[in-house]
Amino acid sequence: PFLSVQRGEVADVPILLGTNLDDGSVGMVPTTLNQKQLDRWWEHNKLDVQTMDSLYLDGKSYPTDETGYTEYFYAAMRSYGDVAFGCTAKYTADTLSKHMEKGTLKKAKSYMYYFQHMSQFNNATLVRHASELPYAFHLNYLVEGYPQDVQTADLTATYWGNFLVKQDPQQPSGFGLNLEEAGIAPWDTYSHDDVKVQSIEQGTKDGVSVLTSFKQDECDYLLPLIEQDIRQYFE
């Protein structure tokens, strides 16, 4: 898929894609990770430790007091998330918008999200991979009784429903929230030279913001390494 996107050999249709705050938790990183273990892990994965320190540790603030997880756990987990999900999603949206600009593709608009809502119904401490799915499918039996979860489900299901019906998460389709009346920040098409990523922390106007910069430094370093591995193993 990475190489197909690069060549523009994909279906010429709109796409809704994104990543979650803690997608990297699927990597089974121990929450007690220490710096020596982190450095060894990065080295094993052919990553420059000094560069990774600057991207994921220096000046970073992680909720270690609230969770009891080490900062090295967060650095490893977030970096794995960017390799496996965040940067490849960004790459897809960036590359499709360039194909649209060149005319290689005509309809492949991208709508990108960054899901950061911490679930109440399961006392979550991480926004894990697939955390958005109970909200996208509005699973009432899970979110009922948790006001912030209900609001987030109302919003997320509206976005996904609008996209399915209208190919645009912002375009009303006759059900769910009226996004304009709710004061929710508009969800604009993503472009490589005009980044607009919909950040969803909660289902209210104060819980939604538009990110105009998204993992640029992280992906500038990681994407060439990801592409190198893909070409080595698949091309």
C-alpha positions in Angstrom: 0.0 0.0 0.0 2.8 2.4 0.8 4.3 2.1 -2.7 0.9 2.1 -4.3 0.1 5.4 -2.7 3.4 6.7 -3.8 2.7 5.9 -7.4 -0.9 7.0 -7.2 -2.1 3.5 -8.1 -5.1 3.6 -5.7 -8.8 4.0 -5.9 -9.7 7.6 -6.8 -12.1 8.2 -3.9 -12.1 10.3 -0.7 -10.5 8.8 2.4 -11.0 9.4 6.1 -7.9 8.3 8.1 -6.0 9.1 11.2 -4.3 7.9 14.3 -4.8 7.7 18.0 -2.7 9.3 20.8 -1.4 6.0 22.1 -1.6 3.7 19.0 1.9 2.5 19.9 0.6 0.7 22.9 -0.1 -2.3 20.7 3.7 -2.7 20.6 3.5 -4.3 24.1 6.1 -1.9 25.6 6.5 -2.5 29.4 5.2 0.4 31.4 8.3 0.2 33.7 10.8 0.7 30.8 14.0 2.4 31.8 16.4 4.5 29.7 19.0 1.7 29.1 16.2 -0.6 27.8 14.8 2.2 25.7 18.2 3.0 24.1 18.8 -0.7 23.4 15.3 -1.0 21.8 15.8 2.0 19.5 19.3 0.8 18.5 17.8 -2.7 17.8 15.4 -1.0 15.4 18.2 0.9 13.7 17.1 4.3 15.1 19.6 6.9 16.1 19.3 7.3 19.9 20.4 10.9 20.1 17.8 11.9 17.4 15.1 9.9 19.1 15.9 11.4 22.5 15.5 14.9 20.9 12.1 13.9 19.4 10.5 11.9 22.2 12.2 12.8 25.5 13.8 16.3 25.4 11.2 18.9 26.5 8.4 16.3 26.5 5.8 16.2 29.3 4.1 12.8 29.9 1.5 12.0 32.5 3.8 9.8 34.6 2.4 11.1 37.9 -1.1 10.1 37.0 -0.4 6.7 35.5 2.8 5.6 37.2 4.2 4.7 33.8 7.8 5.8 33.1 8.7 8.6 30.6 10.7 6.0 28.7 7.6 3.9 28.3 5.8 6.9 26.7 8.8 7.7 24.5 9.0 4.1 23.2 5.3 3.7 22.8 4.7 7.0 21.1 7.7 6.4 18.7 6.4 3.0 17.8 2.9 4.5 17.2 4.4 7.0 14.8 6.3 4.3 12.9 3.3 2.0 12.6 0.4 4.5 12.4 1.0 8.2 12.8 3.6 8.9 10.2 2.2 6.4 7.6 -1.2 8.1 7.9 0.4 11.5 7.5 2.4 10.1 4.5 -0.8 8.9 2.9 -2.6 12.2 3.3 0.4 14.2 2.2 1.0 12.0 -0.9 -2.7 11.8 -2.0 -2.9 15.6 -1.8 0.1 15.9 -4.1 -1.5 13.5 -6.6 -4.6 15.7 -6.4 -2.5 18.8 -7.0 -0.8 17.2 -10.1 -4.1 15.8 -11.4 -3.0 12.2 -11.1 -6.1 11.7 -8.9 -9.2 13.8 -9.1 -11.4 12.8 -6.1 -9.0 11.5 -3.5 -9.6 14.1 -0.8 -8.2 13.2 2.6 -9.8 14.0 6.0 -7.4 13.2 8.8 -8.1 13.0 12.5 -6.0 12.7 15.7 -8.1 10.9 18.4 -7.2 11.8 21.9 -10.3 11.1 24.0 -9.6 9.1 27.1 -12.5 6.7 27.6 -14.4 7.0 30.9 -16.3 3.7 30.6 -13.3 1.5 31.1 -11.2 3.8 33.3 -8.6 4.1 30.5 -5.1 5.5 31.1 -4.2 5.4 27.4 -5.9 6.2 24.1 -5.1 2.8 22.6 -5.3 1.6 19.1 -8.9 1.3 18.0 -10.1 3.4 20.9 -12.2 5.5 18.6 -14.3 2.5 17.3 -16.8 2.4 20.2 -17.5 6.1 19.5 -17.6 5.7 15.7 -20.2 2.9 16.0 -22.0 4.7 18.9 -22.0 1.7 21.2 -24.6 2.9 23.7 -24.2 -0.1 26.0 -20.6 1.0 26.7 -20.9 4.8 26.8 -24.3 5.1 28.5 -23.9 6.9 31.9 -20.6 8.5 31.0 -21.4 12.1 29.8 -18.1 12.8 28.1 -18.2 9.4 26.4 -21.7 10.0 25.1 -20.8 13.5 23.7 -17.7 12.0 22.0 -19.8 9.2 20.6 -22.4 11.7 19.3 -19.7 13.6 17.5 -17.6 10.8 16.2 -20.6 8.8 14.9 -21.8 12.0 13.1 -18.4 12.5 11.5 -18.2 8.9 10.2 -21.9 8.8 9.2 -21.5 12.1 7.2 -18.5 10.7 5.5 -20.2 7.5 4.5 -23.2 9.3 3.1 -21.7 12.5 1.7 -18.0 11.6 1.4 -17.3 14.6 3.7 -17.4 14.4 7.6 -18.4 18.0 7.8 -21.4 17.8 5.3 -24.7 17.2 7.1 -26.5 14.0 6.1 -29.7 14.3 8.1 -28.8 12.6 11.3 -26.5 13.0 14.4 -25.2 16.4 15.6 -25.7 19.7 13.8 -22.0 20.5 13.9 -22.5 24.2 13.0 -25.1 24.7 15.8 -22.8 22.8 18.3 -20.0 25.3 17.4 -17.6 22.4 16.4 -14.6 23.6 14.5 -15.0 22.8 10.8 -13.2 19.7 9.5 -11.3 20.8 6.4 -9.7 18.7 3.6 -6.1 17.8 4.4 -3.3 19.2 2.2 0.4 18.7 2.3 1.0 22.5 2.1 -2.0 23.4 4.3 -2.2 20.9 7.1 -5.6 20.5 8.8 -5.9 17.6 11.2 -9.1 17.3 13.4 -8.0 16.7 17.0 -10.8 15.0 19.0 -10.4 15.1 22.7 -14.0 15.4 23.6 -17.4 15.8 21.8 -17.8 19.5 22.5 -16.7 22.7 20.8 -14.0 23.1 23.5 -12.9 19.5 22.9 -12.2 19.8 19.2 -9.4 21.7 17.6 -7.7 21.9 14.3 -4.0 21.1 14.2 -2.0 23.0 11.6 1.2 21.1 12.3 1.3 17.4 12.9 4.3 15.3 13.7 6.4 17.0 11.1 9.8 16.6 12.8 9.1 13.0 13.9 7.9 12.0 10.4 10.7 13.9 8.6 13.1 11.5 10.4 11.1 8.3 10.4 9.5 8.2 7.0 12.7 7.8 5.0 13.6 4.8 7.2 10.1 3.3 6.9 10.3 3.7 3.1 13.8 2.1 3.0 12.6 -0.9 4.9 9.5 -1.3 2.7 11.6 -1.1 -0.5 14.1 -3.6 0.9 11.5 -6.2 1.8 8.7 -5.7 -0.8 9.9 -4.0 -3.9 
